[in-house]
Amino acid sequence: MRTLVTGGAGFLGSHLCERLLRDGHEVICLDNLFTGSKENIRPLLERDGATGRFEFIRHDVVEPILLEVDWVFNLACPASPVHYQFNPVKTVKTSVMGALNMLGLAKRVKARVLQASTSEVYGDPQEHPQREEYWGHVNPIGPRACYD
């Protein structure tokens, strides 16, 4: 299986890349390094990069990309308040355009997609932890508005 992980140099993405490699996948890690770090994937580049099983592409999901893959795991988007509040327009563009571009890629190559999200979409929750039935407590003009 040839698998694309967007946001692959982030905390969750890098661990997903590692797991997929361990499970025998060829992994393409796509990240613009806005919040991700090459340090998170350095061990994967050193261990699996030379074998061709792991490839890093610095790319922003806001822009389309042409790849041949079987799976797309779209984890690309700033989730930390420090990052998404720094540039909320970039956060919205990454969420919307990134998802559209990855869905378009998947449709073109008939790949399966997993679209990740963040608990930030629930706003400032009034209950902890949030149950699956919880609809959130959002504020369209608050500091989390790019997710609300």
C-alpha positions as CSV (number, residue, x, y, z in Angstrom):
1,M,0.0,0.0,0.0
2,R,1.2,3.5,-0.9
3,T,-0.1,5.9,1.7
4,L,-0.1,9.7,1.9
5,V,-0.1,11.3,5.4
6,T,-0.7,15.1,5.3
7,G,0.5,16.9,8.4
8,G,2.9,14.0,8.6
9,A,5.7,16.0,10.3
10,G,3.4,16.9,13.2
11,F,3.1,15.0,16.5
12,L,0.2,12.8,15.5
13,G,1.2,12.6,11.8
14,S,4.8,11.5,12.5
15,H,3.5,8.7,14.8
16,L,1.0,7.6,12.2
17,C,3.8,7.5,9.6
18,E,5.9,5.3,11.9
19,R,3.0,2.9,12.5
20,L,2.2,2.7,8.8
21,L,5.8,1.9,8.0
22,R,5.8,-0.8,10.7
23,D,2.7,-2.2,9.1
24,G,4.4,-2.5,5.7
25,H,3.1,0.6,3.9
26,E,5.1,2.9,1.7
27,V,4.6,6.3,3.2
28,I,4.6,9.8,1.6
29,C,4.7,12.4,4.3
30,L,3.4,15.8,3.2
31,D,3.9,18.8,5.4
32,N,4.5,22.6,5.0
33,L,6.3,22.6,8.3
34,F,4.1,25.5,9.6
35,T,3.5,23.7,12.8
36,G,5.2,20.3,12.1
37,S,8.9,19.7,12.4
38,K,11.4,17.8,10.4
39,E,12.9,16.6,13.7
40,N,9.7,14.5,14.2
41,I,10.4,12.5,11.1
42,R,14.2,12.5,11.1
43,P,14.4,8.9,12.4
44,L,12.0,7.8,9.6
45,L,14.0,9.6,6.9
46,E,17.2,8.0,8.2
47,R,15.8,4.5,8.6
48,D,13.4,4.3,5.7
49,G,14.2,7.2,3.4
50,A,17.1,5.4,1.6
51,T,14.9,2.3,1.0
52,G,12.2,4.3,-0.8
53,R,9.6,3.3,1.8
54,F,9.4,6.8,3.3
55,E,9.4,10.1,1.4
56,F,9.0,13.6,2.7
57,I,7.5,16.3,0.5
58,R,7.4,19.9,1.7
59,H,4.1,21.1,0.4
60,D,1.0,23.0,1.5
61,V,-2.3,21.1,1.1
62,V,-3.9,24.4,0.1
63,E,-2.3,23.8,-3.3
64,P,-3.2,20.7,-5.3
65,I,-0.7,17.9,-5.7
66,L,-0.6,15.0,-8.1
67,L,0.4,11.7,-6.5
68,E,-0.5,8.0,-7.0
69,V,-1.6,6.6,-3.6
70,D,-4.0,4.0,-2.2
71,W,-4.8,5.8,1.1
72,V,-4.9,9.4,2.2
73,F,-4.8,10.3,5.9
74,N,-5.5,14.1,6.0
75,L,-4.1,15.4,9.3
76,A,-3.0,18.8,8.0
77,C,-4.2,21.7,10.0
78,P,-2.9,23.8,12.9
79,A,-4.7,22.5,16.1
80,S,-2.8,24.3,18.8
81,P,-4.4,27.6,19.8
82,V,-1.0,29.3,19.6
83,H,-0.7,28.3,15.9
84,Y,-4.3,28.7,14.7
85,Q,-4.8,32.0,16.4
86,F,-1.6,33.3,14.8
87,N,-3.1,33.1,11.3
88,P,-6.8,32.1,11.5
89,V,-7.3,32.7,7.7
90,K,-4.6,30.2,7.0
91,T,-6.2,27.7,9.3
92,V,-9.6,28.0,7.5
93,K,-7.9,27.7,4.1
94,T,-6.0,24.6,5.3
95,S,-9.1,23.0,6.6
96,V,-11.3,23.7,3.6
97,M,-9.0,23.8,0.6
98,G,-6.8,21.1,2.1
99,A,-9.8,18.7,2.5
100,L,-11.1,19.5,-1.0
101,N,-7.6,19.0,-2.5
102,M,-7.1,15.7,-0.7
103,L,-10.7,14.5,-1.6
104,G,-10.0,15.5,-5.3
105,L,-6.7,13.5,-5.3
106,A,-8.4,10.5,-3.7
107,K,-11.2,10.6,-6.3
108,R,-8.8,10.8,-9.2
109,V,-6.8,7.8,-8.0
110,K,-9.6,6.0,-6.3
111,A,-7.9,6.1,-2.9
112,R,-9.5,5.7,0.5
113,V,-9.6,8.8,2.8
114,L,-9.4,9.4,6.5
115,Q,-10.2,13.0,7.4
116,A,-9.0,14.0,10.8
117,S,-10.3,16.9,12.9
118,T,-9.6,18.5,16.3
119,S,-11.6,18.9,19.5
120,E,-11.3,22.7,18.9
121,V,-14.3,22.4,16.6
122,Y,-16.5,22.1,19.7
123,G,-15.5,25.5,20.9
124,D,-15.0,26.2,24.6
125,P,-16.7,23.0,26.0
126,Q,-18.9,23.2,29.0
127,E,-18.3,19.6,29.9
128,H,-15.2,17.5,30.2
129,P,-14.7,15.0,28.7
130,Q,-17.0,15.6,25.8
131,R,-19.4,12.7,25.0
132,E,-20.0,11.7,21.4
133,E,-23.5,13.4,21.6
134,Y,-22.1,16.7,22.7
135,W,-22.7,19.5,20.1
136,G,-20.2,22.0,21.5
137,H,-20.2,25.5,22.8
138,V,-19.1,27.7,19.9
139,N,-18.6,31.4,19.4
140,P,-18.4,32.6,15.8
141,I,-16.5,35.8,16.8
142,G,-14.3,34.3,19.6
143,P,-10.6,33.3,19.5
144,R,-11.5,29.8,18.2
145,A,-13.7,31.2,15.4
146,C,-11.6,29.7,12.6
147,Y,-12.8,26.3,14.0
148,D,-16.2,27.4,15.3
